[in-house]
Amino acid sequence: MKLFSNRETLLENMTLMGIMASINIIIAVIAAFFPVFSLFLVLILPLSSTLVELFCKDRYFPIYAFATIGLALVATIWNMETTIFYVIPSILTGYIFGLMSKKNVPAIYSILAASVAQAGVTIAFIPFINFVFDVDVIFTFKSFFKLTESIYIDEIVPAFIFAISMVQIVLSYLIVSNEVKKFGFEPKDDEKYRIIYQIACFVCSLAIIPFAFFFVKGSYVFLMIAIYFAVFIVLDFIYKRKWFTLGVLLFGIVINVIVFALAYSKLDGCKALLLVGVTPLWIGFISIAFSLLKRESKKIQ
């Protein structure tokens, strides 16, 4: 039997899971000994978990996950942060990549789901790391960027973690998707998926407004998600050479600059940057409008 083919029996599943778990542990040990390599190794870690999800039975994945995490903790006991911040998130993101590849879900949703999951795990583990290792992770981050005196920095920490997670996930996805395609798993490019993320861009941009009044941290997270969708929308228009639509979007960006310049000084410093959300709001609205017009024109024909 080929190494990468669907596994039916327990023995076949355990064989592939054992190989992939070993690879994860070896990478974790290398990262623990040589932290400088961890920035690269973390990008390829999700691949092994993706392959397990693709070719093994779903019911066996929890066994693989717990075994890998347990053995990695033992192997890196002198530097458990490696397992906590690299191995555990990579297993989760690898599972998401594998599951969505099976369903041929477009990359935009796979990347977003994995980014949210990774950011959530990172944030959840911060108190644990602070307690066990007596290290204030957030303060260390603020000190590194010389932001300890900033009175607003705490409001953007979750959004910053999400942004960092997304950059890592995008790079990981480029590696993983390239390998996954070799096994016949291709994401769909369906019009219905396109209208969904256009609506999501608009809705997330609108959500910035109410959250700005009672939960600014959440508002910045919605801003990051809205920008994420907006970038995909613009890239899609560029790829399809919809120059007129791009011109309309550019006009919206000019409006955003004007609004930002006029309103920035009148808002609380913590909330002023949220004005950037006008751009994805405009991009989402225009893209939805053009998609609906395109559908109506097809119906008429």
C-alpha atoms as a printed R data frame, in Angstrom:
    type eleno elety resid chain resno       x      y       z
1   ATOM     1    CA   MET     A     1   0.000  0.000   0.000
2   ATOM     2    CA   LYS     A     2   1.183  3.538  -0.803
3   ATOM     3    CA   LEU     A     3   2.063  5.669   2.195
4   ATOM     4    CA   PHE     A     4  -0.464  8.339   1.225
5   ATOM     5    CA   SER     A     5  -3.695  6.544   0.405
6   ATOM     6    CA   ASN     A     6  -6.946  6.052   2.255
7   ATOM     7    CA   ARG     A     7  -6.540  3.865   5.332
8   ATOM     8    CA   GLU     A     8  -9.195  1.294   6.131
9   ATOM     9    CA   THR     A     9  -7.950 -0.995   8.904
10  ATOM    10    CA   LEU     A    10  -6.834  0.054  12.386
11  ATOM    11    CA   LEU     A    11  -3.275 -1.106  11.659
12  ATOM    12    CA   GLU     A    12  -3.093  0.954   8.470
13  ATOM    13    CA   ASN     A    13  -4.369  4.033  10.306
14  ATOM    14    CA   MET     A    14  -2.002  3.542  13.219
15  ATOM    15    CA   THR     A    15   0.980  3.153  10.887
16  ATOM    16    CA   LEU     A    16   0.463  6.501   9.169
17  ATOM    17    CA   MET     A    17  -0.417  8.254  12.429
18  ATOM    18    CA   GLY     A    18   2.724  6.866  14.053
19  ATOM    19    CA   ILE     A    19   4.924  8.127  11.225
20  ATOM    20    CA   MET     A    20   3.365 11.594  11.278
21  ATOM    21    CA   ALA     A    21   3.500 11.801  15.077
22  ATOM    22    CA   SER     A    22   7.201 10.925  14.966
23  ATOM    23    CA   ILE     A    23   7.832 13.685  12.436
24  ATOM    24    CA   ASN     A    24   6.020 16.180  14.682
25  ATOM    25    CA   ILE     A    25   8.066 15.165  17.710
26  ATOM    26    CA   ILE     A    26  11.366 15.360  15.821
27  ATOM    27    CA   ILE     A    27  10.488 18.851  14.575
28  ATOM    28    CA   ALA     A    28   9.433 19.892  18.091
29  ATOM    29    CA   VAL     A    29  12.756 18.718  19.546
30  ATOM    30    CA   ILE     A    30  14.719 20.554  16.843
31  ATOM    31    CA   ALA     A    31  12.703 23.721  17.525
32  ATOM    32    CA   ALA     A    32  13.300 23.359  21.272
33  ATOM    33    CA   PHE     A    33  17.071 23.004  20.800
34  ATOM    34    CA   PHE     A    34  17.337 25.628  18.057
35  ATOM    35    CA   PRO     A    35  14.628 28.278  18.561
36  ATOM    36    CA   VAL     A    36  15.915 30.228  15.561
37  ATOM    37    CA   PHE     A    37  14.633 27.423  13.279
38  ATOM    38    CA   SER     A    38  11.211 27.370  14.905
39  ATOM    39    CA   LEU     A    39   9.997 30.258  12.731
40  ATOM    40    CA   PHE     A    40  10.372 28.024   9.674
41  ATOM    41    CA   LEU     A    41   9.531 24.686  11.243
42  ATOM    42    CA   VAL     A    42   6.213 25.977  12.544
43  ATOM    43    CA   LEU     A    43   5.141 26.552   8.935
44  ATOM    44    CA   ILE     A    44   5.547 22.907   7.933
45  ATOM    45    CA   LEU     A    45   4.201 21.330  11.129
46  ATOM    46    CA   PRO     A    46   0.523 21.461  10.043
47  ATOM    47    CA   LEU     A    47   1.291 19.359   6.958
48  ATOM    48    CA   SER     A    48   1.657 16.085   8.871
49  ATOM    49    CA   SER     A    49  -1.663 16.572  10.675
50  ATOM    50    CA   THR     A    50  -3.335 17.541   7.414
51  ATOM    51    CA   LEU     A    51  -2.211 14.278   5.823
52  ATOM    52    CA   VAL     A    52  -3.468 12.289   8.804
53  ATOM    53    CA   GLU     A    53  -6.905 13.899   8.519
54  ATOM    54    CA   LEU     A    54  -6.992 13.336   4.750
55  ATOM    55    CA   PHE     A    55  -6.025  9.679   4.694
56  ATOM    56    CA   CYS     A    56  -7.020  8.280   8.091
57  ATOM    57    CA   LYS     A    57 -10.464  7.694   9.540
58  ATOM    58    CA   ASP     A    58 -11.846 10.746  11.333
59  ATOM    59    CA   ARG     A    59 -12.524  8.771  14.504
60  ATOM    60    CA   TYR     A    60  -8.806  8.042  14.919
61  ATOM    61    CA   PHE     A    61  -7.643 11.665  14.749
62  ATOM    62    CA   PRO     A    62  -8.145 12.331  18.507
63  ATOM    63    CA   ILE     A    63  -5.860  9.355  19.238
64  ATOM    64    CA   TYR     A    64  -3.199 10.823  16.970
65  ATOM    65    CA   ALA     A    65  -3.602 14.294  18.495
66  ATOM    66    CA   PHE     A    66  -3.377 13.241  22.152
67  ATOM    67    CA   ALA     A    67  -0.509 10.825  21.496
68  ATOM    68    CA   THR     A    68   1.474 13.436  19.594
69  ATOM    69    CA   ILE     A    69   0.931 16.123  22.229
70  ATOM    70    CA   GLY     A    70   1.782 13.769  25.102
71  ATOM    71    CA   LEU     A    71   4.970 12.472  23.515
72  ATOM    72    CA   ALA     A    72   6.015 15.967  22.409
73  ATOM    73    CA   LEU     A    73   5.595 17.280  25.970
74  ATOM    74    CA   VAL     A    74   7.828 14.499  27.254
75  ATOM    75    CA   ALA     A    75  10.396 15.023  24.494
76  ATOM    76    CA   THR     A    76  10.551 18.789  25.119
77  ATOM    77    CA   ILE     A    77  10.016 18.738  28.892
78  ATOM    78    CA   TRP     A    78  12.811 21.297  29.434
79  ATOM    79    CA   ASN     A    79  11.137 23.648  26.948
80  ATOM    80    CA   MET     A    80   7.416 22.831  26.938
81  ATOM    81    CA   GLU     A    81   6.555 26.181  25.355
82  ATOM    82    CA   THR     A    82   7.579 24.599  22.061
83  ATOM    83    CA   THR     A    83   4.827 22.007  22.318
84  ATOM    84    CA   ILE     A    84   2.276 24.465  23.680
85  ATOM    85    CA   PHE     A    85   2.805 27.212  21.124
86  ATOM    86    CA   TYR     A    86   3.873 25.176  18.077
87  ATOM    87    CA   VAL     A    87   2.774 21.537  18.188
88  ATOM    88    CA   ILE     A    88  -0.728 21.931  19.659
89  ATOM    89    CA   PRO     A    89  -1.792 24.769  17.305
90  ATOM    90    CA   SER     A    90  -0.280 22.944  14.310
91  ATOM    91    CA   ILE     A    91  -2.330 19.819  15.040
92  ATOM    92    CA   LEU     A    92  -5.489 21.906  15.231
93  ATOM    93    CA   THR     A    93  -4.753 23.882  12.066
94  ATOM    94    CA   GLY     A    94  -3.647 20.736  10.242
95  ATOM    95    CA   TYR     A    95  -6.953 19.117  11.130
96  ATOM    96    CA   ILE     A    96  -8.859 22.137   9.794
97  ATOM    97    CA   PHE     A    97  -6.820 22.173   6.573
98  ATOM    98    CA   GLY     A    98  -7.383 18.447   6.084
99  ATOM    99    CA   LEU     A    99 -11.096 18.537   6.853
100 ATOM   100    CA   MET     A   100 -11.752 21.482   4.543
101 ATOM   101    CA   SER     A   101  -9.590 19.993   1.796
102 ATOM   102    CA   LYS     A   102 -11.772 16.896   1.927
103 ATOM   103    CA   LYS     A   103 -14.819 19.111   1.454
104 ATOM   104    CA   ASN     A   104 -13.076 21.169  -1.281
105 ATOM   105    CA   VAL     A   105 -13.761 24.354   0.669
106 ATOM   106    CA   PRO     A   106 -12.111 27.498  -0.800
107 ATOM   107    CA   ALA     A   107  -8.840 28.652   0.708
108 ATOM   108    CA   ILE     A   108 -10.316 31.868   2.115
109 ATOM   109    CA   TYR     A   109 -12.421 29.916   4.620
110 ATOM   110    CA   SER     A   110  -9.744 27.364   5.489
111 ATOM   111    CA   ILE     A   111  -7.252 30.109   6.275
112 ATOM   112    CA   LEU     A   112  -9.748 32.118   8.328
113 ATOM   113    CA   ALA     A   113 -10.939 29.103  10.358
114 ATOM   114    CA   ALA     A   114  -7.368 28.002  11.070
115 ATOM   115    CA   SER     A   115  -6.323 31.561  11.996
116 ATOM   116    CA   VAL     A   116  -9.216 31.951  14.441
117 ATOM   117    CA   ALA     A   117  -8.420 28.550  15.966
118 ATOM   118    CA   GLN     A   118  -4.705 29.301  16.311
119 ATOM   119    CA   ALA     A   119  -5.289 32.758  17.778
120 ATOM   120    CA   GLY     A   120  -7.831 31.284  20.205
121 ATOM   121    CA   VAL     A   121  -5.427 28.590  21.381
122 ATOM   122    CA   THR     A   122  -2.617 31.139  21.795
123 ATOM   123    CA   ILE     A   123  -4.782 33.500  23.846
124 ATOM   124    CA   ALA     A   124  -6.146 30.614  25.933
125 ATOM   125    CA   PHE     A   125  -2.641 29.406  26.812
126 ATOM   126    CA   ILE     A   126  -1.267 32.818  27.819
127 ATOM   127    CA   PRO     A   127  -2.574 32.651  31.433
128 ATOM   128    CA   PHE     A   128  -1.229 29.089  31.724
129 ATOM   129    CA   ILE     A   129   2.217 30.153  30.521
130 ATOM   130    CA   ASN     A   130   2.184 33.148  32.863
131 ATOM   131    CA   PHE     A   131   1.355 30.903  35.825
132 ATOM   132    CA   VAL     A   132   3.592 27.902  35.112
133 ATOM   133    CA   PHE     A   133   6.675 29.723  33.837
134 ATOM   134    CA   ASP     A   134   6.197 32.955  35.778
135 ATOM   135    CA   VAL     A   135   6.515 34.976  32.574
136 ATOM   136    CA   ASP     A   136   4.164 37.761  31.552
137 ATOM   137    CA   VAL     A   137   3.838 37.038  27.839
138 ATOM   138    CA   ILE     A   138   1.902 40.217  27.034
139 ATOM   139    CA   PHE     A   139   4.323 42.428  28.956
140 ATOM   140    CA   THR     A   140   7.248 40.740  27.174
141 ATOM   141    CA   PHE     A   141   5.596 41.484  23.847
142 ATOM   142    CA   LYS     A   142   4.994 45.123  24.799
143 ATOM   143    CA   SER     A   143   8.584 45.480  26.018
144 ATOM   144    CA   PHE     A   144   9.969 44.025  22.800
145 ATOM   145    CA   PHE     A   145   8.099 46.615  20.718
146 ATOM   146    CA   LYS     A   146   8.747 49.358  23.321
147 ATOM   147    CA   LEU     A   147   5.015 49.854  23.912
148 ATOM   148    CA   THR     A   148   4.873 49.475  27.688
149 ATOM   149    CA   GLU     A   149   3.916 53.140  28.095
150 ATOM   150    CA   SER     A   150   1.063 53.001  25.585
151 ATOM   151    CA   ILE     A   151  -2.343 53.316  27.270
152 ATOM   152    CA   TYR     A   152  -4.185 51.786  24.302
153 ATOM   153    CA   ILE     A   153  -1.981 48.817  23.442
154 ATOM   154    CA   ASP     A   154  -4.006 46.308  25.497
155 ATOM   155    CA   GLU     A   155  -7.027 46.971  23.295
156 ATOM   156    CA   ILE     A   156  -5.300 45.722  20.148
157 ATOM   157    CA   VAL     A   157  -3.456 42.713  21.637
158 ATOM   158    CA   PRO     A   158  -6.114 40.130  20.570
159 ATOM   159    CA   ALA     A   159  -6.239 41.642  17.063
160 ATOM   160    CA   PHE     A   160  -2.427 41.610  16.899
161 ATOM   161    CA   ILE     A   161  -2.306 37.932  17.929
162 ATOM   162    CA   PHE     A   162  -4.957 37.188  15.309
163 ATOM   163    CA   ALA     A   163  -2.962 39.047  12.639
164 ATOM   164    CA   ILE     A   164   0.257 37.191  13.515
165 ATOM   165    CA   SER     A   165  -1.634 33.881  13.474
166 ATOM   166    CA   MET     A   166  -3.088 34.730  10.081
167 ATOM   167    CA   VAL     A   167   0.312 35.516   8.565
168 ATOM   168    CA   GLN     A   168   1.635 32.200   9.836
169 ATOM   169    CA   ILE     A   169  -1.442 30.312   8.621
170 ATOM   170    CA   VAL     A   170  -1.247 31.865   5.157
171 ATOM   171    CA   LEU     A   171   2.385 30.771   4.804
172 ATOM   172    CA   SER     A   172   1.566 27.314   6.161
173 ATOM   173    CA   TYR     A   173  -1.391 27.012   3.811
174 ATOM   174    CA   LEU     A   174   0.787 27.817   0.803
175 ATOM   175    CA   ILE     A   175   3.035 24.902   1.758
176 ATOM   176    CA   VAL     A   176   0.243 22.508   2.715
177 ATOM   177    CA   SER     A   177  -2.067 23.259  -0.227
178 ATOM   178    CA   ASN     A   178   0.753 22.773  -2.714
179 ATOM   179    CA   GLU     A   179   1.364 19.279  -1.317
180 ATOM   180    CA   VAL     A   180  -2.327 18.426  -0.918
181 ATOM   181    CA   LYS     A   181  -3.038 19.236  -4.569
182 ATOM   182    CA   LYS     A   182  -0.690 16.409  -5.525
183 ATOM   183    CA   PHE     A   183  -3.230 14.011  -4.003
184 ATOM   184    CA   GLY     A   184  -6.165 15.391  -5.975
185 ATOM   185    CA   PHE     A   185  -7.682 17.730  -3.393
186 ATOM   186    CA   GLU     A   186  -8.625 21.017  -5.056
187 ATOM   187    CA   PRO     A   187 -10.583 23.885  -3.453
188 ATOM   188    CA   LYS     A   188 -13.767 24.917  -5.263
189 ATOM   189    CA   ASP     A   189 -14.150 28.253  -7.007
190 ATOM   190    CA   ASP     A   190 -17.918 28.612  -6.780
191 ATOM   191    CA   GLU     A   191 -19.912 31.838  -7.137
192 ATOM   192    CA   LYS     A   192 -21.933 31.042  -4.001
193 ATOM   193    CA   TYR     A   193 -18.756 30.989  -1.904
194 ATOM   194    CA   ARG     A   194 -17.791 34.371  -3.330
195 ATOM   195    CA   ILE     A   195 -21.009 36.111  -2.296
196 ATOM   196    CA   ILE     A   196 -20.664 34.634   1.193
197 ATOM   197    CA   TYR     A   197 -17.304 36.271   1.891
198 ATOM   198    CA   GLN     A   198 -18.473 39.515   0.301
199 ATOM   199    CA   ILE     A   199 -21.385 39.593   2.739
200 ATOM   200    CA   ALA     A   200 -19.020 38.584   5.567
201 ATOM   201    CA   CYS     A   201 -16.761 41.528   4.722
202 ATOM   202    CA   PHE     A   202 -19.705 43.936   4.904
203 ATOM   203    CA   VAL     A   203 -21.154 42.432   8.101
204 ATOM   204    CA   CYS     A   204 -17.790 42.370   9.928
205 ATOM   205    CA   SER     A   205 -17.234 46.004   8.952
206 ATOM   206    CA   LEU     A   206 -20.634 46.948  10.364
207 ATOM   207    CA   ALA     A   207 -19.930 44.972  13.552
208 ATOM   208    CA   ILE     A   208 -17.014 47.309  14.272
209 ATOM   209    CA   ILE     A   209 -19.463 50.114  15.130
210 ATOM   210    CA   PRO     A   210 -21.472 48.592  18.028
211 ATOM   211    CA   PHE     A   211 -18.459 46.779  19.468
212 ATOM   212    CA   ALA     A   212 -16.531 50.067  19.576
213 ATOM   213    CA   PHE     A   213 -18.913 51.272  22.306
214 ATOM   214    CA   PHE     A   214 -18.703 48.349  24.737
215 ATOM   215    CA   PHE     A   215 -15.860 46.005  23.670
216 ATOM   216    CA   VAL     A   216 -13.093 47.740  21.725
217 ATOM   217    CA   LYS     A   217 -10.900 44.621  21.624
218 ATOM   218    CA   GLY     A   218 -13.620 42.782  19.724
219 ATOM   219    CA   SER     A   219 -14.038 45.736  17.400
220 ATOM   220    CA   TYR     A   220 -10.373 45.532  16.370
221 ATOM   221    CA   VAL     A   221 -10.692 41.800  15.740
222 ATOM   222    CA   PHE     A   222 -13.680 42.447  13.459
223 ATOM   223    CA   LEU     A   223 -11.595 45.103  11.707
224 ATOM   224    CA   MET     A   224  -8.842 42.552  11.001
225 ATOM   225    CA   ILE     A   225 -11.354 40.009   9.672
226 ATOM   226    CA   ALA     A   226 -13.026 42.646   7.504
227 ATOM   227    CA   ILE     A   227  -9.649 43.681   6.046
228 ATOM   228    CA   TYR     A   228  -8.859 40.011   5.411
229 ATOM   229    CA   PHE     A   229 -12.035 39.521   3.357
230 ATOM   230    CA   ALA     A   230 -11.532 42.871   1.606
231 ATOM   231    CA   VAL     A   231  -8.061 41.843   0.438
232 ATOM   232    CA   PHE     A   232  -9.470 38.639  -1.080
233 ATOM   233    CA   ILE     A   233 -12.235 40.602  -2.813
234 ATOM   234    CA   VAL     A   234  -9.776 43.062  -4.351
235 ATOM   235    CA   LEU     A   235  -7.418 40.264  -5.445
236 ATOM   236    CA   ASP     A   236 -10.370 38.450  -7.022
237 ATOM   237    CA   PHE     A   237 -11.330 41.556  -8.999
238 ATOM   238    CA   ILE     A   238  -7.725 42.049 -10.116
239 ATOM   239    CA   TYR     A   239  -7.462 38.387 -11.179
240 ATOM   240    CA   LYS     A   240 -10.674 38.696 -13.196
241 ATOM   241    CA   ARG     A   241  -9.661 42.108 -14.535
242 ATOM   242    CA   LYS     A   242 -12.784 43.888 -13.376
243 ATOM   243    CA   TRP     A   243 -11.213 47.289 -13.801
244 ATOM   244    CA   PHE     A   244 -14.417 49.322 -13.517
245 ATOM   245    CA   THR     A   245 -15.253 47.694 -10.182
246 ATOM   246    CA   LEU     A   246 -11.694 48.275  -8.990
247 ATOM   247    CA   GLY     A   247 -12.064 51.937  -9.935
248 ATOM   248    CA   VAL     A   248 -15.200 52.184  -7.810
249 ATOM   249    CA   LEU     A   249 -13.371 50.518  -4.908
250 ATOM   250    CA   LEU     A   250 -10.478 52.959  -5.279
251 ATOM   251    CA   PHE     A   251 -12.969 55.800  -5.044
252 ATOM   252    CA   GLY     A   252 -14.160 54.296  -1.756
253 ATOM   253    CA   ILE     A   253 -10.622 54.221  -0.417
254 ATOM   254    CA   VAL     A   254 -10.283 57.930  -1.212
255 ATOM   255    CA   ILE     A   255 -13.487 58.518   0.783
256 ATOM   256    CA   ASN     A   256 -11.974 56.551   3.669
257 ATOM   257    CA   VAL     A   257  -8.892 58.776   3.651
258 ATOM   258    CA   ILE     A   258 -11.070 61.898   3.759
259 ATOM   259    CA   VAL     A   259 -13.269 60.525   6.563
260 ATOM   260    CA   PHE     A   260 -10.190 59.432   8.505
261 ATOM   261    CA   ALA     A   261  -8.567 62.857   8.180
262 ATOM   262    CA   LEU     A   262 -11.713 64.717   9.261
263 ATOM   263    CA   ALA     A   263 -12.805 62.470  12.127
264 ATOM   264    CA   TYR     A   264  -9.545 61.144  13.594
265 ATOM   265    CA   SER     A   265  -8.870 64.096  15.894
266 ATOM   266    CA   LYS     A   266 -12.461 64.120  17.162
267 ATOM   267    CA   LEU     A   267 -12.454 60.505  18.391
268 ATOM   268    CA   ASP     A   268 -10.885 58.838  21.390
269 ATOM   269    CA   GLY     A   269  -7.359 57.731  20.500
270 ATOM   270    CA   CYS     A   270  -8.262 54.124  21.191
271 ATOM   271    CA   LYS     A   271 -11.140 54.172  18.708
272 ATOM   272    CA   ALA     A   272  -9.799 56.493  16.039
273 ATOM   273    CA   LEU     A   273  -7.952 53.743  14.138
274 ATOM   274    CA   LEU     A   274 -11.256 51.898  13.730
275 ATOM   275    CA   LEU     A   275 -12.081 54.454  11.033
276 ATOM   276    CA   VAL     A   276  -9.955 52.271   8.745
277 ATOM   277    CA   GLY     A   277 -13.033 50.019   8.704
278 ATOM   278    CA   VAL     A   278 -14.740 52.380   6.252
279 ATOM   279    CA   THR     A   279 -12.663 50.863   3.446
280 ATOM   280    CA   PRO     A   280 -13.670 47.186   3.895
281 ATOM   281    CA   LEU     A   281 -17.256 48.384   4.512
282 ATOM   282    CA   TRP     A   282 -17.247 50.075   1.124
283 ATOM   283    CA   ILE     A   283 -15.503 47.158  -0.593
284 ATOM   284    CA   GLY     A   284 -18.015 44.685   0.858
285 ATOM   285    CA   PHE     A   285 -20.998 46.825  -0.140
286 ATOM   286    CA   ILE     A   286 -19.815 47.427  -3.703
287 ATOM   287    CA   SER     A   287 -18.824 43.795  -4.289
288 ATOM   288    CA   ILE     A   288 -22.243 42.588  -3.091
289 ATOM   289    CA   ALA     A   289 -23.979 45.126  -5.326
290 ATOM   290    CA   PHE     A   290 -22.022 44.025  -8.406
291 ATOM   291    CA   SER     A   291 -22.577 40.327  -7.622
292 ATOM   292    CA   LEU     A   292 -26.334 40.852  -7.333
293 ATOM   293    CA   LEU     A   293 -26.402 42.877 -10.550
294 ATOM   294    CA   LYS     A   294 -24.502 40.082 -12.300
295 ATOM   295    CA   ARG     A   295 -27.031 37.519 -11.079
296 ATOM   296    CA   GLU     A   296 -29.958 39.638 -12.245
297 ATOM   297    CA   SER     A   297 -28.399 40.105 -15.682
298 ATOM   298    CA   LYS     A   298 -27.975 36.330 -16.009
299 ATOM   299    CA   LYS     A   299 -31.640 35.799 -15.115
300 ATOM   300    CA   ILE     A   300 -32.722 38.277 -17.777
301 ATOM   301    CA   GLN     A   301 -30.633 36.511 -20.401
